[in-house]
């Protein structure tokens, strides 16, 4: 894409700012953004994000390594739930985040059109257990799939943004075109 995914322009602003706006509208106040080698690019583009940025020493392990870096960075804080939002997902509307946060389970996943999406809610207990897994082979979708019955809640939502993946310039263009017709 030519630059870090969080800095790709969507609806006239960097994607990470769209994510932050929706999270803040849902009353999510404490946000961490896990970055690997892209920290300098984020700081150059938006120096105000510096306190939110978390280095990713496990970036070679892909998304699961980044997730573990984010969880580890939260260790000194008191929290019961964690929302996991990949950097290439625009973030759902605030009411969906409210529904997720109201769930009492080890994990909760929004679903739209038969597909699971993001953000995924994790309990502190499950998040800490992820730190014990081998980040070189573990995958969050497999962990969620293998949870015992009742430990994961799937929430049917009416927000297509939960399944959007902005991995390519074409996906960004398609998403922006759909946003204009909503």
C-alpha positions in Angstrom: 0.0 0.0 0.0 3.1 2.2 0.1 2.9 3.2 3.7 1.7 1.8 7.0 -1.9 0.6 6.8 -3.0 2.9 9.7 -1.9 5.9 7.8 -3.7 5.1 4.6 -6.3 7.8 3.8 -9.9 6.7 4.2 -12.7 9.2 4.0 -10.2 12.0 3.9 -8.2 11.1 7.0 -5.7 8.4 8.2 -7.5 5.1 8.9 -6.1 5.1 12.5 -7.9 8.4 13.2 -11.2 7.0 11.9 -10.7 4.0 14.3 -9.9 6.3 17.2 -12.9 8.5 16.6 -15.3 5.5 16.6 -13.7 4.0 19.7 -13.9 7.4 21.6 -17.5 7.8 20.5 -18.1 4.4 22.2 -16.5 5.7 25.4 -13.3 3.7 24.9 -10.7 5.9 26.4 -7.5 3.9 26.8 -6.2 2.9 23.4 -2.9 1.3 22.4 -1.6 1.0 18.8 0.9 -1.7 18.3 3.5 -0.7 15.7 6.5 -2.6 14.5 9.1 -0.9 12.3 6.6 1.8 11.4 6.8 3.8 14.7 8.8 6.7 13.0 6.2 7.0 10.3 3.3 7.2 12.8 5.2 9.8 14.9 6.1 11.9 11.9 2.5 11.9 10.6 0.8 12.3 14.0 3.1 13.1 16.9 0.1 13.3 19.2 -0.2 9.5 19.0 3.3 8.8 20.5 1.9 8.0 24.0 -0.5 5.4 22.5 2.2 3.6 20.4 3.5 0.2 21.6 6.6 -1.3 20.1 6.3 -4.8 18.6 9.4 -6.9 19.3 7.5 -9.9 18.0 6.5 -8.4 14.6 8.1 -11.2 12.8 5.3 -13.4 14.2 2.6 -11.4 12.4 -0.7 -10.4 13.9 -0.6 -12.7 16.9 2.8 -11.4 17.9 1.4 -7.8 17.7 -1.6 -8.8 19.8 0.8 -10.3 22.4 2.9 -7.1 22.4 -0.3 -5.0 23.0 -1.5 -7.3 25.9 2.0 -7.2 27.5 1.9 -3.4 27.4 -1.3 -3.4 29.4 0.2 -5.4 32.2 0.7 -2.5 34.6 -2.9 -1.4 34.3 -6.2 -2.6 35.8 -8.6 -3.8 33.1 -11.1 -6.6 32.7 -11.8 -6.5 28.9 -9.8 -5.8 25.8 -11.0 -4.9 22.3 -8.8 -6.2 19.5 -9.0 -4.2 16.3 -6.5 -4.8 13.4 -5.1 -1.7 11.9 -6.6 -2.5 8.5 -10.2 -2.6 9.7 -12.2 0.6 9.8 -13.9 -0.1 13.1 -17.6 -0.7 13.6 -20.1 1.9 14.8 -20.1 2.8 18.5 -23.3 0.8 19.3 -21.7 -2.4 18.3 -18.8 -1.7 20.6 -21.3 -1.1 23.4 -22.9 -4.5 22.7 -19.5 -6.2 22.9 -18.5 -4.5 26.1 -21.7 -5.6 27.8 -21.0 -9.3 27.2 -19.9 -11.4 30.1 -17.8 -14.1 28.4 -14.1 -15.0 27.8 -14.5 -13.6 24.2 -17.1 -12.0 22.0 -17.1 -11.6 18.2 -19.5 -9.4 16.1 -21.0 -11.3 13.1 -22.4 -9.8 10.0 -23.7 -11.7 7.0 -22.6 -15.0 8.4 -19.0 -13.9 9.0 -17.1 -13.1 12.2 -15.4 -9.8 12.4 -13.8 -7.1 14.5 -13.3 -5.8 17.1 -13.0 -9.0 19.1 -13.6 -8.6 22.9 -11.3 -10.7 25.1 -11.4 -11.1 28.9 -8.3 -10.4 30.9 -8.0 -14.1 31.7 -8.1 -15.1 28.1 -5.8 -12.3 27.0 -3.2 -13.3 29.6 -3.4 -16.9 28.5 -2.5 -15.8 25.0 0.8 -14.5 26.3 1.7 -18.1 27.1 1.2 -19.4 23.6 3.9 -19.7 20.9 3.4 -16.6 18.9 5.1 -18.1 15.9 2.3 -20.5 15.3 -0.7 -19.3 17.3 -3.7 -17.6 15.7 -6.4 -15.7 17.4 -9.2 -17.1 15.1 -8.1 -20.6 16.1 -8.0 -19.8 19.8 -11.5 -18.4 19.5 -12.8 -21.4 17.5 -11.4 -23.8 20.1 -12.9 -22.1 23.2 -15.2 -24.4 25.2 -19.0 -24.0 24.6 -20.3 -20.8 26.2 -16.9 -19.2 26.6 -17.3 -17.2 23.3 -20.4 -15.2 22.4 -21.2 -14.4 18.8 -23.2 -11.2 18.4 -25.3 -10.7 15.2 -24.9 -7.1 14.3 -26.2 -4.8 11.5 -22.9 -3.1 10.7 -21.0 -4.3 7.7 -17.9 -2.5 8.9 -17.2 -5.4 11.2 -16.1 -7.6 8.3 -14.4 -5.0 6.2 -10.7 -5.6 5.5 -8.7 -2.7 3.9 -5.7 -4.8 2.8 -5.4 -3.4 -0.7 -5.8 0.0 -2.5 -8.8 -1.6 -4.3 -10.5 -2.5 -1.0 -10.0 1.0 0.3 -11.6 2.4 -2.9 -14.5 0.0 -2.7 -15.1 0.9 1.0 -15.1 4.6 0.3 -17.6 4.2 -2.6 -19.9 2.2 -0.3 -19.6 4.7 2.5 -20.8 7.4 0.1 -24.0 5.5 -0.7 -25.0 4.7 2.9 
